[in-house]
């Protein structure tokens, strides 16, 4: 699961930071979260590829959606035929349709607009799902959580071969799939050589939001939480007024959730010259890794175990 930060600025872009967009490549599935103005150029610049079939919009403020017309028209110029799904909060269909058809554009490929609400499963795949998360902004808004299914337990090859006398081969695969096998005159049950299921990865992206209980719940034990941190605490009143979060508030949510890592985004242009106050504040109130990614930064989300990889019996 690779996360590429395409736009990390607040409402206004800077020379270093574009408006909001983030791409998750989950084993070849490219999931685009928000699409601020210029996102397609960022995708070219940072080599994410354009094989995107799902766009997840947190809300319809311009800095999160004005890249949709250009992206859709580029898809059209490239003779795209497969459908594109745009997921957005309830009540935003009309606005998304206007963006898709901006300047009289009529895409030659199907564009499906899926309105979503908090706690809904937005995308259901064999090995993971994308869920909508309740957020608190000045308009209809949601965040999103990418939640992988549990993985198979670790296969104890040493025990299988040395204690039970089972040679590597098809029986290993059957046991790892949870099927018993006959060996040496007895039935070997999977739990004799396969450990308990291991959790998959969890990634949460808030979009713009005040700190909320729902985000804390969705980010429980998250491997990466990407949270609005528009301001440092010296602008806490402005954060509340505009329904954003401070770095301290984002850190408190991450700490409460037990998240392992916190990436701070939607950085106000007030900190264009020096964003260290935001980063420092988050690190003071969160024991895990906390940082402000730059546009183009990539982060490979590790599995929540000892880091030795996804050992298989195959």
C-alpha positions in Angstrom: 0.0 0.0 0.0 1.8 3.1 -1.3 0.6 6.6 -0.4 1.6 9.5 -2.7 0.9 13.0 -1.4 -0.1 15.0 -4.5 -1.3 18.2 -2.8 -0.7 19.2 0.9 -1.6 22.9 1.0 -4.6 24.5 2.5 -7.3 26.3 0.4 -4.6 28.2 -1.6 -1.7 26.6 -3.4 1.9 27.8 -2.9 4.9 27.4 -5.1 5.8 24.2 -3.1 2.4 22.8 -2.2 -0.6 22.1 -4.4 -4.2 21.9 -3.2 -5.6 18.7 -1.7 -5.1 15.3 -3.4 -3.6 12.0 -2.4 -3.3 8.7 -4.3 -3.2 5.3 -2.7 -1.8 2.4 -4.8 -3.1 -0.7 -3.1 -1.6 -3.7 -4.9 -2.3 -2.1 -8.3 -5.6 -0.5 -7.4 -5.1 3.3 -7.7 -7.5 5.2 -5.4 -7.6 9.0 -5.7 -8.7 10.9 -2.6 -9.7 14.5 -3.4 -8.8 16.2 -6.6 -7.7 19.8 -6.2 -6.8 22.1 -9.1 -3.8 20.8 -11.0 -4.0 17.2 -9.6 -3.5 15.6 -13.0 -0.2 17.5 -13.5 0.9 16.3 -10.0 0.1 12.8 -11.1 2.3 13.2 -14.1 5.0 14.9 -12.1 5.2 12.2 -9.5 4.6 9.2 -11.8 1.5 7.7 -10.1 0.0 6.7 -13.4 -3.6 7.5 -14.6 -5.1 4.1 -14.1 -7.6 5.5 -11.6 -11.1 4.0 -11.5 -12.3 5.5 -8.2 -12.1 9.1 -7.0 -13.2 9.7 -3.3 -14.2 13.3 -2.7 -14.4 14.5 0.9 -16.4 17.6 0.2 -17.1 20.0 -2.6 -15.0 23.0 -1.6 -12.9 24.2 -4.6 -9.5 23.2 -3.3 -10.7 19.6 -3.2 -12.6 19.2 -6.5 -11.5 21.8 -9.1 -9.1 19.2 -10.6 -12.0 17.0 -11.6 -12.8 18.7 -15.0 -9.2 18.6 -16.2 -8.7 15.0 -15.1 -11.9 13.8 -16.8 -11.2 15.6 -20.0 -7.6 14.2 -20.1 -9.1 10.7 -19.7 -11.4 11.5 -22.6 -8.5 12.7 -24.8 -6.7 9.4 -24.0 -9.6 7.4 -25.4 -10.7 6.0 -22.1 -13.5 3.4 -22.3 -13.8 1.9 -18.8 -16.1 3.5 -16.3 -15.0 6.0 -13.7 -16.7 6.2 -10.2 -16.7 9.4 -8.3 -17.8 9.0 -4.6 -18.9 12.1 -2.8 -21.0 13.0 0.2 -24.8 13.0 0.0 -26.2 16.2 -1.5 -23.3 16.9 -3.8 -24.4 15.0 -6.9 -25.3 18.2 -8.8 -22.0 19.9 -8.1 -20.0 16.9 -9.1 -22.0 16.6 -12.3 -21.3 20.2 -13.1 -17.6 19.6 -12.7 -17.7 16.4 -14.9 -19.5 18.4 -17.7 -17.6 21.7 -17.2 -17.2 23.7 -20.4 -19.7 21.6 -22.2 -17.6 18.4 -21.8 -19.5 15.2 -22.4 -17.2 12.2 -21.6 -17.2 9.3 -24.0 -16.8 6.9 -21.1 -19.3 6.2 -18.3 -19.0 8.4 -15.2 -20.9 7.1 -12.1 -21.5 9.4 -9.2 -22.0 7.6 -5.9 -23.3 9.6 -3.0 -22.1 8.3 0.4 -22.7 8.9 4.0 -20.8 8.1 7.3 -20.2 4.5 8.1 -21.2 3.3 4.7 -19.0 0.8 2.8 -18.1 2.8 -0.3 -16.0 0.2 -2.1 -16.0 -3.5 -1.3 -13.1 -5.6 -2.7 -12.0 -9.2 -2.0 -9.1 -8.1 0.3 -10.1 -4.7 1.5 -12.9 -2.1 1.7 -13.2 1.7 1.7 -15.5 3.1 4.3 -16.9 6.6 4.7 -16.1 8.3 8.0 -18.1 11.1 9.7 -16.2 14.4 9.8 -17.1 17.9 10.9 -16.6 20.7 8.4 -18.8 23.6 7.1 -20.6 21.5 4.5 -21.5 18.0 3.7 -18.3 16.1 4.3 -16.8 12.7 5.0 -13.4 11.2 5.4 -12.4 7.7 4.2 -10.8 4.6 5.7 -9.1 1.9 3.6 -9.3 -1.2 5.8 -7.7 -4.5 4.7 -9.1 -7.9 5.6 -7.3 -10.0 8.2 -4.4 -12.0 6.7 -3.8 -15.7 7.2 -1.8 -16.6 10.2 1.9 -17.4 9.9 2.7 -20.9 8.7 5.1 -22.8 10.9 7.3 -24.6 8.3 9.7 -25.9 10.9 7.0 -27.6 12.9 5.3 -28.9 9.7 8.5 -30.4 8.4 10.5 -31.4 11.4 7.9 -32.4 14.0 5.1 -33.6 11.8 7.2 -34.9 8.9 5.2 -33.1 6.2 7.3 -32.2 3.2 6.8 -28.9 1.4 4.1 -29.2 -1.3 0.3 -29.1 -1.8 -0.4 -30.1 1.8 1.2 -26.9 3.0 -1.1 -24.8 0.9 -4.2 -26.7 2.0 -3.3 -26.2 5.7 -2.6 -22.5 5.2 -6.0 -22.2 3.6 -7.6 -23.7 6.7 -8.1 -27.2 5.4 -7.1 -30.3 7.3 -4.9 -32.9 5.6 -4.3 -36.6 6.0 -0.7 -37.5 6.8 1.1 -40.5 8.2 -2.2 -42.2 9.3 -3.8 -39.2 11.0 -5.6 -35.9 10.4 -3.4 -32.8 10.8 -5.6 -29.8 11.6 -4.6 -26.3 10.3 -4.3 -24.8 13.8 -1.4 -27.2 14.5 0.9 -25.3 12.1 -0.9 -22.0 11.3 -1.0 -19.1 13.8 -4.0 -16.8 14.5 -5.2 -14.4 11.8 -3.1 -11.2 11.5 -4.7 -7.8 11.0 -4.4 -6.1 7.6 -3.4 -2.5 7.2 -5.6 0.5 8.0 -5.3 3.9 6.3 -7.5 6.9 7.2 -7.8 10.2 5.3 -9.9 12.9 6.9 -10.1 15.7 4.4 -11.0 19.0 6.2 -12.4 18.5 9.6 -12.6 19.5 13.3 -11.4 16.7 15.6 -14.2 14.2 15.9 -15.0 11.0 17.9 -15.8 9.3 14.6 -12.3 9.9 13.2 -10.7 8.6 16.4 -12.8 5.4 16.2 -12.1 4.9 12.5 -8.4 5.4 13.1 -8.1 2.9 15.9 -4.7 1.2 15.6 -4.4 2.8 12.1 -1.1 2.3 10.4 -1.3 5.8 8.9 -3.7 8.6 9.7 -3.7 11.6 7.4 -5.3 14.4 9.3 -6.2 18.0 8.7 -3.7 20.2 10.6 -4.3 23.6 8.9 -3.0 25.7 11.8 -0.8 25.6 14.9 -2.5 26.4 18.2 -1.7 30.1 17.9 -4.5 30.1 15.4 -6.9 27.8 17.3 -9.8 30.3 17.2 -9.4 30.6 13.4 -9.3 26.8 13.2 -12.6 26.5 15.1 -14.2 29.3 13.0 -13.3 27.7 9.7 -14.0 24.1 10.9 -10.4 22.9 10.6 -8.0 21.3 13.1 -4.8 22.5 14.8 -1.7 20.2 14.9 -2.3 19.7 18.6 -5.9 18.6 18.0 -4.8 16.2 15.2 -2.1 14.8 17.4 -4.7 14.2 20.2 -6.9 12.3 17.9 -4.0 10.2 16.7 -2.9 9.5 20.2 -6.4 8.6 21.4 -6.9 6.3 18.4 -3.6 4.5 19.0 -2.5 5.3 15.4 1.0 4.4 14.6 1.8 7.3 12.3 0.3 10.8 11.7 0.8 12.8 8.5 -0.3 16.4 8.8 -1.9 18.0 5.7 -3.9 21.0 4.4 -1.2 23.4 5.7 -2.2 27.0 5.8 -0.2 29.4 3.6 0.6 31.3 6.9 3.2 28.6 7.4 4.6 28.6 3.8 7.9 30.0 4.9 8.2 27.8 8.0 5.9 24.9 8.9 8.0 23.8 11.8 5.5 25.1 14.4 2.9 22.6 13.2 5.2 19.7 13.1 6.8 20.5 16.4 3.4 20.9 18.1 2.2 17.5 16.8 5.3 15.7 17.9 4.9 17.2 21.4 1.5 15.6 21.8 1.8 12.4 19.9 4.2 9.6 20.7 4.1 8.0 17.2 5.7 9.2 14.0 4.3 12.6 13.0 5.4 14.7 10.1 4.3 17.1 7.3 4.8 15.5 3.9 5.9 17.5 0.9 4.1 17.2 -2.4 5.5 14.1 -4.1 6.5 12.3 -1.0 5.7 8.6 -1.0 5.1 6.4 2.0 4.8 2.6 1.9 2.4 1.6 4.7 3.8 -1.5 6.5 1.9 -4.4 7.9 1.0 -4.1 11.6 3.2 -6.9 12.8 6.9 -7.4 13.3 7.8 -6.3 9.8 9.2 -9.6 8.5 6.8 -9.7 5.6 3.7 -11.6 4.7 5.0 -15.2 5.1 3.2 -17.8 3.1 3.2 -21.5 2.8 3.1 -21.4 -1.0 
